[in-house]
Amino acid sequence: MTRTLVVTGANGFVGSHVVALAAQRGLSVWAVGREAQPTAAVAAHADRYFSADLAEGWPVDGDVDAVVHLAGLAAVGPSFAQPQRYIEINSRIMTNLGESVLASETRPRLIVVSSGAVYKPTPSGTVDEGSDTFASSPYVVAKLLVEQQCRYYAGRGLDVVAARPFNHIGPGQSRGFIVPDLTAAVRTATDDAPVRVGNLAARRDYTDVRDVASAYLTLATAPSHAHDLYNISTGTSQSGEDLLRVIGETLHRDDFRVEIDPARMRPNDPPRIAGDSSRLREEFGWAPTIAWEDSVREYIASAAA
């Protein structure tokens, strides 16, 4: 039974939710972050905190039962400007984690977070773990490389599971993602300052961050697992237009103009992407519990607090 859980990238959007939920479920949480101190949200739930640059080494100095590994360079867009940095840092962190566990007497389960962005688009728009992958960005190249490292360390005897979450939303998310960015634009929209958007017709699979955190903990604490790779997704998709509608309704704004920004348009943007998470559902009984509309509304409430 898992008793002590390490969460890397603990101060981030997803990490803070994993830390809080793990503590609520009675686990002793050891948090790892680059920051000198944990955020208030993490400090309230973590029993220990390690401040470290994981690209330089693995700092945890004790026996643990599982690791949820979230740390690393994230986001697709910035990776194009720093491709080698994304590849080197994310890979180096995984090497430091894997080698440290190989050298330890205890062998915790490693839940290594990849991304649903690794998949090649399909005609149906829905992908499962057997679908083809496609190196569409340096970010994806780095994620696929880390997945290969997971397989290597599994071959060395470690208990490693890779998770591929699709888009996640909810309270605490920072700017740079569609719901926070659209919310900020609607809040400040005027006749002279329209809401500038990209392709709002594109449909994506959005899971609430708390359901994603629950999936990670399910994988970390299960007695065993039949697979080494799991999608985390709802299996449904919503358009940017759907998101913008709920944001406008929640903010009581129906007076803003929408203007297409060519710089935000992505060439060959797939019309629909959704993930099939049947493995996770059928093996462990996991299922999303929070509707995407509620995730959007709760994000807006958290951003106003």
N, C-alpha and C positions, 0 to 999 in steps of 0.2 A: 504493500500500500504506500502510495506517495505521501510523504510527510513534509519534506523540505523541498521547496521549489525555487529555482533561480530564474529570474526574468531579466534578460538583457534588453537594453533600450527601454528601460523601465519608465523613464521620464516622458516618453513620447505619448502620442495620442492613443495608440493601441496598448502600449505597455502599462500605462496607468490604469486602464480598465482591467487588464489581466491581473495586475497586482491586487487591486481592490476585490475582484471576484474570488481570487484564490484565497485571500484572507477570510472572506465571508464564508468560504467552504471549509475553513478550519486548517488550512495549510500554513506552515511557517514559510514566509516569503523572504528571500534574499534578493535584493534589487541591485542591478548593475547599470550605471549610466556614465556618460562622459562628464557630466556636470559635477562640480565640486560637492554640491549638496543635492539631496533629492528634492523634488517638488513637494509642496505641502500635501498634495493628494497621495503621493507615494509614501512619504514619511509617516502618514497616518496608518499605513497598513503593513509596511515592511519591518521585519525584525532586524535585518542588517542591510547596510548599503555599502556598495563598493564603487568608488569613483575611479574610473580607469578608461584608458584608450585601448580597446580590445584588439586593435591592430598591432599593438606593442606586446601584448601578452594576456594571459588569462589570470584574473586576480583572485578568484574564489578559493579560499583556503580551508575547505572543510568538506565533509561528506554530504552529498545531497542526493535526492532521489530522482529528480527530473530537472531539465532545463528547457524553458521556452525561449528560443533565440530569435529576437526581433531586431537586434542592433545591426546597423550597417547603413550605407548610403542609399537613400530611397528617392523615389520620383523619377519618372521617365524623362521629362523634358531636360533637366539639368545634366543628365548623363551624356547628352550629345556634345556638350562643351568640354567634358572631362572624362572621356571614355576609359582611358587607362586607369585613372584614379578609381573609378567605380569598380573596375575589374579587380585591381590589385587589393584595395582595402577590403571589399567584401570577401574575397577569397582568403586573404590573410587572416581575417577574423575567424573564419571557419577552420583554417588550419590550426590556429592557436587553441581553439576550443577542442577540436578533435584530438590533437596531440596531448593536451593536458589530461583529457579523459582516458586516453590510452595508457598514460603513465600512472594513473591513480589506481588504488586498490578497489574502489567502488566504481560501478559502471552505471551512471544515471541514464535514463532515457532522454534523448535529445529531440526536441520538436523544433525543427529548423523551418523558418518561414520563408517561402519562396513567393510566387505571385501567379495569379491567373493570367497575367499579361504575357506569359510565355507561350500561349497557344497560338497556332496559326488559325486565322479565321476560317470558318466552315460555311457552306451554303445555308445550313439551317440556323447558324448563329449560336448553337449550343455545343459545348465541348465537354468531354469527360477525360479521365486520367489517361486513357489510351489514345487520345487525339494527338495529332502532330503538333510539334512546337515549331516556333519560328523566331530567329534572332532579329527582332525588329528594332532594337535599340541597344546601346551599351548596358543599360539597366537590365534588360532581359538577358543579354550575354552573361552578365555577372550572376544573375539568379540561376541560369542553367549551369554555369560552372559550379556554383555552390551545391546544386543538386547532385552533380557528378561527384563532388567531394563527399556528400552524404553517402552515396553508394560505395565509395572507396572505404570510408570508415565503417560502414556496415559489414563490408567484406573483411575488415580487421577485427570484427567481433563486437562492435558497438551497437547499441539499440538506438537506431536513428529513424525518425519519421520526418518526411518533408510535407509541408502543408502549402497548398496553393489557394490563398484567399483571393476572391474577386473584389471589386470596389467595396469599400466599407465607409459608412457615414455614421454620424451621431454626435452626441454632446462632447465638446472639448476639441473638435477637429480644428486645425489651423488653416490659415489662408493658403492658397495654392491648389485647392481642390474645388470641385464644382459647386458643392452646396455652400461652403463658406464664401466663395468668390461671388456667386450669384446673390447671396444674401446681402453682402456688403454693397453690391451694385444697386440692388433694389432699395436698400435703406437710403442711399444718397442720391438716387435718381432725381433729376429735374428735367424741365423742358429742354434745357441746354446740355444736359448730361444724361444721355440715354444709357440703358443697360446694354453694354457691348458684349456680344456672344460669338461663339463658334457655331458648330453644327449641333443645334438643339434637337434635331430629328434623330440623332444617333441614340440607340437604346443600349443600356448597360445594366448589369446585375449588381444591385446595391444591397448589402447586408449590414444590419446594425452592428456597430463595433462591439456591443456587449454580447451579441450572439457569436461573433467571431472569437471573442475572448473565451466564451464557454466552449467553443469547439477546440481551441488549443488546450484547455484544461481537461476536456474529455480525452483527447489523445495522450496527454501527459500522465493521466491517472488511471487509465484503463489497465486491467491486469495483463492484457496482451493485445496485439493488433495483427490483422490478417494481411495488411498491405504496408508498403513503405512510403506511400504517396496518397494524399487525400485532397480533393477539392473542398473548399468552403464557400458556399454560395446559396442563393435562394432558388435558382433555376428559372427565375422570372426576370423580366427586364423592363426598365422605365426609360423614357426619353428625357432629354434635358428640358423639353417643353413641360413634361409632367412635373419635374422638380420646380421649375420656375412658377408654375401655377400654384403649387402648394406654398411656396415661399411668399408669393404675392398675397395669397389669402391670409396667411398667418400674420403678415406685417400690415394687413389691411391697406395694401397698395394695389390699386388697379389703374393708376394714372401715369404709369411709366411707359416710355417708348423702348422698343427693342431694336437694336441695330447690329447687323452682321459686321464683324471685324475680320477682314481677310487674314490677318496675322494669326488668328485663333483657329483657322480652318486647317485640318490635317488632311494631306493628300491620301487617298485610298482608305479613308476612315470606314471601318466596317459598319454596316447599318445596324447590326445587332450582335451583342455578345452576352451569353449567359452560361453559367457553369452547372454541370450535372454533378450533384454531390450525393449520389445514391450510395456510394461506398460508406460515407460517414453516417448517413441516415440509417441504412440497413444494418450495419454492424454495431453501431452504438446507440441508435435511437435519437441522435441529435437532430434538431430541426430549428429553423429560425422561429423566434417567438415575438419579435417586434416588427410591426408593419413599417414599411419604408416611409410612409407619410408621417408616422409618429417620430421616426428618427430625425426627419427634417425639422419637425416642430420642436423637438427637444434640443436639437442643435441651436436653433434660433433662440430658445429660452436661455440656454447656457451662455450664448454669446452676448446676451443682453445683461447677464448677471454681473 
